Amino acid sequence: MYSFVMEKQPHILIVDDDREIRDLLTQFLGKHGYRASSAADGRAMRRLMQGSRIDLIVLDLMLPGEDGLSLCRSLRGESSIPIIMLTAMGEETDRIVGLEMGADDYLAKPFNPRELLARIKAVMRRAHVSGNDPSLDGVTALNFDGWSLDLGRRELHSPDKVLVPLSSGEFELLSVFATHAKRVLSRDQLLDLARGRDAQPFDRSIDVQVSRLRRKIEDNPREPIFIKTVRSGGYMFTPDVEGV
């Protein structure tokens, strides 16, 4: 019975070289219904990931050896596990770089553990939003111009059947575009539909996510065909989309 309950609890992996922070967050998340594990560096993180199902990673930017940005980029190349980055630096440039590497959210140190808990809940809620969207009832995939967005597996496949890794934020944004094709969507609308206002999104987060999506699905990201910028309007997803 106990092992069954443990399996049902969302499993959060905390990667931080500060033992006090690891211990504090492990205990705090445990009290709020999460199973929490911790690692001091990238090597320990990978060992834990090999032996356990991880639902979300809280990843410090400044780590010994391989830093958090490099780890984030590596993780995003092989999985869509949601990532929240922690850092002592609060500059907008660092936030944008974290998003460009594939992070789903960002929190600057020092922070209140309750704020991190709220971010975790918001990111995990977004990670399951597509499955709860009534407009997608009965639809398992969204296809456009040879591309296929699998809503159940949360996977994107190219026309050549190659799996294209997406962060949860990128997946949600592409899902919104695909379900609102040929409509101009403002940045505020995209934030509401893809992230939710309670997520307290970063400045320019939508622009960064759009830029990342373009690099993954456009033949020429500098002259996009699928995701068009509409001056003083926002963005429009241009291809015909078919739900299957």
C-alpha positions in Angstrom: 0.0 0.0 0.0 2.8 2.5 0.9 4.7 1.9 -2.3 1.5 2.4 -4.3 0.9 5.7 -2.6 4.5 6.8 -3.3 4.0 6.0 -7.0 0.9 8.1 -7.1 2.7 11.1 -5.6 4.3 13.5 -8.2 8.1 13.0 -8.0 10.1 16.2 -7.9 13.9 16.2 -8.4 15.8 19.0 -6.8 19.2 19.7 -8.3 21.2 22.2 -6.2 24.7 22.1 -4.7 23.5 23.8 -1.5 22.7 21.0 1.0 20.5 23.3 3.2 18.3 24.2 0.2 18.1 20.6 -0.9 17.1 19.5 2.6 14.6 22.4 3.1 12.8 21.8 -0.2 12.8 18.0 0.2 11.1 18.3 3.6 8.8 21.1 2.5 7.6 19.4 -0.7 7.1 16.1 1.3 4.7 17.9 3.6 2.7 19.1 0.7 2.0 15.8 -1.0 5.1 15.4 -3.2 7.7 12.8 -3.3 11.0 14.7 -3.5 14.6 13.5 -4.3 17.7 15.6 -4.5 21.0 15.7 -6.3 24.1 18.0 -5.8 25.2 18.0 -9.4 24.4 16.8 -12.9 26.0 13.4 -12.4 23.9 12.6 -9.4 20.9 13.9 -11.2 21.3 11.5 -14.1 21.8 8.6 -11.7 18.5 9.3 -10.1 16.7 9.8 -13.4 17.9 6.4 -14.6 16.3 4.6 -11.6 13.1 6.7 -11.0 10.2 8.3 -12.9 10.6 12.1 -12.5 7.7 14.4 -13.0 9.5 17.8 -12.6 13.0 19.0 -12.1 13.9 22.1 -10.0 17.4 22.9 -11.4 19.9 25.4 -10.0 21.7 27.5 -12.6 25.1 27.6 -10.7 26.3 24.0 -10.2 29.8 22.5 -9.9 30.9 20.8 -13.1 28.2 21.0 -15.8 26.1 24.1 -15.1 22.3 24.3 -15.0 21.9 25.8 -18.5 24.0 23.1 -20.0 22.0 20.4 -18.1 18.8 22.0 -19.2 19.7 22.0 -22.8 20.8 18.4 -22.5 17.6 17.4 -20.8 15.4 19.1 -23.3 17.2 17.3 -26.1 16.0 13.9 -24.7 12.8 14.5 -22.8 9.9 16.9 -22.1 10.1 16.7 -18.3 9.1 20.2 -16.9 12.0 22.2 -15.6 12.0 25.1 -13.2 15.3 26.9 -13.0 16.7 28.5 -9.8 19.4 31.1 -9.8 20.9 33.8 -7.6 21.0 36.1 -10.6 17.9 38.1 -11.4 18.7 39.8 -14.7 16.2 39.5 -17.5 19.0 38.2 -19.8 19.4 35.2 -17.5 15.7 34.5 -17.5 15.6 34.6 -21.3 18.6 32.4 -21.7 17.0 29.9 -19.3 13.8 29.9 -21.4 15.8 29.5 -24.6 17.5 26.4 -23.2 14.0 25.0 -22.6 13.1 25.8 -19.0 9.4 26.0 -18.3 9.6 28.6 -15.5 12.3 30.5 -13.6 12.7 31.6 -9.9 15.4 33.8 -8.6 17.0 33.2 -5.2 16.3 34.0 -2.4 12.7 32.8 -2.7 9.9 31.6 -0.5 9.3 27.9 -0.7 5.6 28.6 -1.0 6.2 30.5 -4.2 8.2 27.6 -5.6 5.3 25.3 -4.6 2.9 27.5 -6.5 5.2 27.5 -9.6 5.4 23.7 -9.4 1.6 23.3 -9.3 1.2 25.8 -12.2 3.8 24.1 -14.4 2.4 20.6 -13.7 -1.1 21.8 -14.3 0.0 23.2 -17.7 1.7 19.9 -18.4 -1.7 18.2 -18.3 -3.9 21.0 -19.7 -4.2 19.6 -23.2 -5.8 16.3 -22.0 -8.5 18.3 -20.2 -9.4 20.7 -23.1 -13.0 20.0 -24.1 -12.2 21.2 -27.7 -9.9 18.2 -28.0 -12.3 15.5 -26.9 -11.7 12.4 -29.1 -8.7 14.0 -30.8 -5.4 12.1 -30.3 -3.2 14.1 -32.7 -3.1 17.4 -34.6 -1.6 17.2 -38.1 -0.3 20.1 -40.2 1.8 20.0 -43.4 3.2 16.6 -42.7 3.9 17.3 -39.0 2.0 15.4 -36.2 1.5 16.7 -32.7 0.6 13.7 -30.5 -1.6 15.0 -27.7 -1.5 11.9 -25.6 2.2 11.2 -25.7 2.9 15.0 -25.9 5.3 14.4 -28.8 5.9 16.2 -32.0 7.0 14.2 -35.1 8.4 15.8 -38.3 7.2 14.9 -41.8 10.2 12.5 -41.8 8.8 10.8 -38.7 11.6 12.1 -36.5 10.8 12.9 -32.9 11.3 16.6 -32.1 11.8 17.2 -28.4 9.6 19.9 -26.9 9.5 21.5 -23.5 6.1 21.4 -21.8 5.8 25.2 -22.5 6.6 24.7 -26.2 4.1 21.8 -26.4 1.4 23.9 -24.8 2.1 26.9 -27.1 2.1 24.7 -30.2 -1.1 23.1 -29.1 -2.7 26.5 -28.7 -1.5 27.5 -32.2 -2.7 24.3 -33.8 -6.2 24.6 -32.2 -6.5 28.3 -33.2 -5.0 28.1 -36.7 -5.5 31.0 -39.0 -6.5 33.3 -36.1 -4.4 36.3 -34.9 -3.6 35.7 -31.2 -2.2 38.5 -29.1 0.6 37.8 -26.6 -1.9 38.2 -23.8 -4.2 35.7 -25.4 -1.3 33.2 -25.9 -0.3 33.7 -22.2 -3.8 33.0 -21.0 -4.4 30.0 -23.3 -0.9 28.4 -23.0 0.2 29.3 -19.5 -2.5 30.8 -17.3 -2.2 34.1 -15.5 -1.5 32.4 -12.2 1.8 31.2 -13.6 3.3 34.8 -13.5 5.0 34.4 -16.8 8.3 36.2 -17.6 8.6 39.3 -19.8 9.0 38.2 -23.4 8.4 34.6 -22.5 6.0 34.1 -25.5 8.4 35.7 -27.9 11.2 33.3 -26.7 9.0 30.3 -27.0 7.9 31.3 -30.4 11.5 31.7 -31.5 12.3 28.2 -30.2 9.3 26.7 -32.0 10.3 28.3 -35.2 13.8 26.9 -35.0 12.2 23.4 -34.6 9.4 23.5 -37.3 10.4 26.1 -39.8 12.7 25.5 -42.8 14.0 29.1 -42.4 13.2 30.5 -38.9 14.2 34.0 -40.1 11.4 33.8 -42.7 8.7 31.7 -41.0 5.9 30.2 -42.9 4.0 28.5 -40.1 4.1 31.0 -37.3 3.7 34.5 -38.7 4.2 37.7 -36.8 1.3 40.1 -37.1 2.4 43.7 -36.6 0.7 45.3 -33.6 -1.3 42.1 -33.3 0.6 39.1 -32.1 1.1 35.8 -34.0 -0.9 33.6 -36.4 -0.5 29.9 -37.1 -1.0 29.6 -40.9 -1.2 25.9 -41.9 -4.4 23.9 -42.3 -4.7 21.6 -39.2 -6.5 18.3 -39.0 -7.5 16.5 -35.8 -7.3 12.7 -35.8 
